[in-house]
């Protein structure tokens, strides 16, 4: 049988069987991974498509064993997720204030992974000065899709669901921006409090290791996972960072020097684009901060 892993707590999994037409309409089984995975130093993760075999356990229920992990199109190390093809980047317009440095880090990492991003500006009703409109202008100019929501009131949820349809989506954003409120608004109930496995086994309750795919329909999932707001972008080398700032890429060939860092050099295509109004100065300033963070980390590793 072929399935998708929809939940993982410790070494216990839940697998949803995929029908022959590709829809994930099938039965859900509790599952364990074969010992060979540990030998091969690979671990099944939520989002993995797997081949599994039915195991008769007792008269009450059947289980499956995960025999093979199928080819991963995307793999995220921290938090561990596979085959995510859209990341919803949630930014609060107020309380907490927008963290655009974090947003730019996330966007760079999403570009690095080759995943489609969606920016959600939440809590716009609290932003009386409507500063969110400038944020929206900047990122739409770059070429990103930006939508506005008021999660507690349910406003913008239909538009969000439309953008998510047909994707396996992950939500990311700082604590307090409203990720869980948005997910609960989509399902019209509080679903992100405690996973089904922890209810049954009492293991992993309130743990940070619990990751789960919630099904909107048989083609659309949401990954609810802790730690996504703090994912590590150190997989990107500082010298390559500019390639993952979407609006920078086309101006890199205009740099006078091969290997231009776009920081100290004068005849730099990116700096010229800023002067011409093609790149926003504040986006460039945040690029410089991220570049220095990555550079300092690389220097520490040498020691």
C-alpha positions, 0 to 999 in steps of 0.5 A: 500500500502507498500512503502519506505520513500525517503525524509523528510523535517519537517513533509512532506514526500515523499513515493515511492510505492513498487511493489508486487515483492519487487522492488521500481518501483512504483509511488511517493506520498507526504505524511503525518504521522498519528497523532498516531505516535506523541502519541506513541512517534515515528517518521517516518524517511527516509529509513523506510518501511511503510504501507500507504493509498491513500487519495483523496485530489483534482483533481490535485493530490493524497496523501498518509497517513503513517499508520504504520512503519514496523520493522526497521532492523537498526535505526540511531538516529543522523542523523535519518535514518532507514534500511541503510545497507551499509555506504560509509566512504569517506576519502580525500587523500589530502586537507583536509588531512586524518582524521583517528581518525574520520575514526576509530570512524566511523568504530567502530560505523558501527560495533556497528550498524551491517552495512557493511562499505566501505572505499573510498579514494578520491582525490588520484591524489592530493596525490603525495607521495601516502600516501594513499597506506599505509592507504589502506594497514592498513585497508585491513589488518583489513579486510575492503574493500577499493577502490580509487577514483578521483571524479572530474575526474570520476575515480573509480566511476564504481567500487564504483557503483558496491560495492553499488549495491543492498544496501541502502547506506549512505555517511559519511565523513568530510566536503570537502572530496568529498561526494557530488562530488562522488554522483554527479559523480554517477548520472552524474549531480548535484543532491545534491543541493536542494531536490524536496520538497523544490523546490515545497514548498519553505520550508526547503530550504538549511535546515540541516533537509533535508534528502533524498534517491536518487535512482540509480535503483530500488534496490539501493539507496543513502542517502544524509543527513547532519550531518553524519560526526559528528554522535555521538558514545556515544551509545558505552560504553568505556568498550565495544569499543574494541569489535568494533575494528574488529581486536581486537576481537579475542585477547580479550579472551587472556587478563589475566584479565576479564574486561581488558581495554587494556589501563593500563594492562600489560598481555593484549591480544591486546597489545601482538598482537601489539608486534607480528605485528597482530595489527597496533600500530597507530590503537591502539593509536587511540583506546586509544584516542577514549576510553578516550573520551568515558570515560570522557563523561561517567564521566561527565554524573555521575555529 
